[in-house]
Every structure is written in structure tokens, then in C-alpha cells.
């Protein structure tokens, strides 16, 4: 399984179907602009590059941060696998890649947030099997 960083427009477009699966509010027309903005602000996007496939079956977005309370860390913004591609090990491979990347970058830990919907239970099982643990509740104040 080949995992690549998405940097060019062509690579970002291979990731579009997966991103829009989880984030449909972005929309087809705005996707490339939003993805480019994300990268310009320090995020990294990785994807599974399947030979001959137009769309990547799975992608992840992450960034390296530093906080007083958790030190240098890798935060997973998004981890998405197309529904018809689930159960093939793509998400686990992307997580392993990010964990290895975090170690190479001298990170102390890896973080991610995940919703409580029942559709996310398989993802939660994956995170727990990879050694993640539930560490906090995440609170949000919407301003718009």
C-alpha cells in the first residue's frame, strides 16, 4: 500500500471524494481552494495511492502543534475512508503512517477527536486497537 503526501492540485483532487464524504458542506466547487488553504496553514494531507484509481480510497489530514499541557503533538484533523473501501486496512495504514511521522518529528503524543454517532463505532474500535485512549470531553462554543 502506497501512502503519499498530497501537495499538488492533481494529488489534492485524488483526495476530494473522500474529503467530501465526511465534509460534504465544503462542496465540489470550493474543495480545491479550501484544501489549498488548509495546506497553506500548516496542515498535511496524506492519501492511499491505489494504482489506476481516480479517487483515493482513504485520506487523512493532520498537523503538528505545541501546547504547554501536551507538548509537541500530532493532531489528526480528519481520517476518512470511502464507505465501499472500509475494512481493507486503509485507515489503519494511514494511522500507522501518522504515528511513525509523529515519532520522526519528535512528537510526544498523537491526538484526534471523534463523534459519538453509532456510525463511528468501527472507527473507535480501530483507535482503541491502535493504543489510543479516551482522554477528555471536547467542548465547543459556536460563534456563527
Kinemage of the C-alpha trace (Angstrom):
@kinemage 1
@onewidth
@group {chain A} dominant
@subgroup {mainchain}
@vectorlist {calphas} color= white
{ca unk a 1} P 0.000 0.000 0.000
{ca unk a 2} L 1.480 3.323 -1.092
{ca unk a 3} L 0.833 6.402 1.047
{ca unk a 4} L 1.679 9.812 -0.380
{ca unk a 5} L 1.537 13.435 0.734
{ca unk a 6} L -0.979 15.474 -1.280
{ca unk a 7} L 0.746 18.673 -2.364
{ca unk a 8} L -0.213 19.318 -5.978
{ca unk a 9} L -3.684 20.130 -7.296
{ca unk a 10} L -3.718 16.740 -9.030
{ca unk a 11} L -2.967 14.951 -5.754
{ca unk a 12} L -5.493 17.052 -3.825
{ca unk a 13} L -8.169 16.184 -6.394
{ca unk a 14} L -7.487 12.458 -5.840
{ca unk a 15} L -8.485 13.109 -2.205
{ca unk a 16} L -11.653 15.080 -2.965
{ca unk a 17} L -14.203 12.219 -2.935
{ca unk a 18} L -13.023 11.020 0.479
{ca unk a 19} L -12.949 14.517 1.985
{ca unk a 20} L -16.429 15.311 0.693
{ca unk a 21} L -17.713 12.012 2.117
{ca unk a 22} L -17.014 13.332 5.625
{ca unk a 23} L -17.246 17.066 4.920
{ca unk a 24} L -19.999 17.500 2.276
{ca unk a 25} L -20.604 21.110 3.345
{ca unk a 26} L -17.368 22.090 1.564
{ca unk a 27} L -18.854 21.369 -1.873
{ca unk a 28} L -17.237 20.326 -5.133
{ca unk a 29} L -16.522 23.828 -6.374
{ca unk a 30} L -14.875 25.089 -3.172
{ca unk a 31} L -12.880 21.946 -2.371
{ca unk a 32} L -9.593 22.769 -4.075
{ca unk a 33} L -9.490 26.302 -2.660
{ca unk a 34} L -10.255 25.028 0.871
{ca unk a 35} L -7.721 22.190 0.608
{ca unk a 36} L -5.021 24.617 -0.565
{ca unk a 37} L -5.851 26.973 2.315
{ca unk a 38} L -5.568 24.092 4.771
{ca unk a 39} L -2.096 23.213 3.491
{ca unk a 40} L -1.005 26.858 3.497
{ca unk a 41} L -1.849 26.981 7.218
{ca unk a 42} L 0.459 24.074 8.030
{ca unk a 43} L -1.803 21.050 7.705
{ca unk a 44} L -0.603 17.961 5.859
{ca unk a 45} L -2.825 15.684 3.783
{ca unk a 46} L -1.882 12.089 3.065
{ca unk a 47} L -3.682 9.570 0.910
{ca unk a 48} L -3.602 5.956 -0.182
{ca unk a 49} L -2.465 5.918 -3.799
{ca unk a 50} L -4.012 2.884 -5.477
{ca unk a 51} L -2.659 2.187 -8.974
{ca unk a 52} L -5.154 3.129 -11.691
{ca unk a 53} L -7.695 4.612 -9.262
{ca unk a 54} L -9.073 8.084 -9.961
{ca unk a 55} L -10.017 8.628 -6.308
{ca unk a 56} L -8.063 7.667 -3.240
{ca unk a 57} L -9.915 5.124 -1.074
{ca unk a 58} L -8.761 6.849 2.136
{ca unk a 59} L -7.130 10.090 3.267
{ca unk a 60} L -6.010 11.816 6.434
{ca unk a 61} L -5.338 15.425 7.396
{ca unk a 62} L -3.073 16.264 10.321
{ca unk a 63} L -0.848 18.947 11.777
{ca unk a 64} L 1.990 19.269 14.262
{ca unk a 65} L 1.250 21.536 17.255
{ca unk a 66} L 2.827 22.537 20.536
{ca unk a 67} L 0.842 23.151 23.727
{ca unk a 68} L 2.031 23.721 27.289
{ca unk a 69} L -0.141 20.887 28.582
{ca unk a 70} L 0.628 18.207 25.972
{ca unk a 71} L 3.920 19.291 24.465
{ca unk a 72} L 4.692 18.688 20.802
{ca unk a 73} L 1.955 16.579 19.278
{ca unk a 74} L 0.408 15.430 16.057
{ca unk a 75} L -3.309 16.205 15.814
{ca unk a 76} L -5.437 14.247 13.335
{ca unk a 77} L -7.997 16.628 11.826
{ca unk a 78} L -9.638 14.048 9.565
{ca unk a 79} L -9.313 10.345 8.802
{ca unk a 80} L -11.684 9.234 6.076
{ca unk a 81} L -12.223 6.010 4.182
{ca unk a 82} L -14.794 5.795 1.402
{ca unk a 83} L -17.689 3.559 2.556
{ca unk a 84} L -17.152 0.960 -0.175
{ca unk a 85} L -13.450 0.743 0.771
{ca unk a 86} L -13.838 0.167 4.513
{ca unk a 87} L -12.471 -2.982 6.124
{ca unk a 88} L -9.444 -3.177 3.804
{ca unk a 89} L -6.866 -1.765 6.223
{ca unk a 90} L -6.562 1.699 4.670
{ca unk a 91} L -7.452 3.692 7.796
{ca unk a 92} L -5.138 1.588 9.945
{ca unk a 93} L -2.286 2.098 7.482
{ca unk a 94} L -2.844 5.873 7.481
{ca unk a 95} L -2.861 5.903 11.295
{ca unk a 96} L 0.357 3.882 11.391
{ca unk a 97} L 1.936 6.329 8.918
{ca unk a 98} L 0.929 9.317 11.059
{ca unk a 99} L 2.163 7.668 14.264
{ca unk a 100} L 5.539 6.949 12.635
{ca unk a 101} L 5.671 10.504 11.262
{ca unk a 102} L 4.931 11.886 14.747
{ca unk a 103} L 7.800 9.865 16.193
{ca unk a 104} L 10.161 11.091 13.453
{ca unk a 105} L 9.152 14.685 14.222
{ca unk a 106} L 9.827 14.272 17.949
{ca unk a 107} L 6.172 14.443 18.997
{ca unk a 108} L 5.209 13.314 22.472
{ca unk a 109} L 1.716 12.110 21.543
{ca unk a 110} L -0.960 11.840 18.853
{ca unk a 111} L -4.481 13.245 19.335
{ca unk a 112} L -7.775 13.033 17.491
{ca unk a 113} L -11.421 13.795 18.198
{ca unk a 114} L -14.254 11.582 17.026
{ca unk a 115} L -18.007 11.999 17.269
{ca unk a 116} L -20.209 9.677 19.316
{ca unk a 117} L -22.520 8.573 16.479
{ca unk a 118} L -23.047 4.810 16.150
{ca unk a 119} L -21.674 5.018 12.611
{ca unk a 120} L -18.297 5.842 14.188
{ca unk a 121} L -18.085 2.720 16.395
{ca unk a 122} L -15.834 0.826 13.955
{ca unk a 123} L -13.511 3.826 13.819
{ca unk a 124} L -13.474 3.962 17.625
{ca unk a 125} L -12.576 0.271 17.738
{ca unk a 126} L -9.669 0.956 15.372
{ca unk a 127} L -8.376 3.831 17.527
{ca unk a 128} L -8.567 1.731 20.690
{ca unk a 129} L -6.827 -1.197 18.959
{ca unk a 130} L -4.028 1.184 17.917
{ca unk a 131} L -3.496 2.129 21.568
{ca unk a 132} L -5.463 5.385 21.792
{ca unk a 133} L -7.481 6.026 24.946
{ca unk a 134} L -10.356 8.337 25.811
{ca unk a 135} L -8.778 11.366 27.458
{ca unk a 136} L -11.334 14.177 27.593
{ca unk a 137} L -14.607 15.690 26.535
{ca unk a 138} L -14.248 18.313 23.816
{ca unk a 139} L -16.319 21.471 24.317
{ca unk a 140} L -17.244 23.900 21.553
{ca unk a 141} L -18.776 27.371 21.506
{ca unk a 142} L -20.134 28.172 18.036
{ca unk a 143} L -19.726 31.841 17.139
{ca unk a 144} L -21.616 31.796 13.837
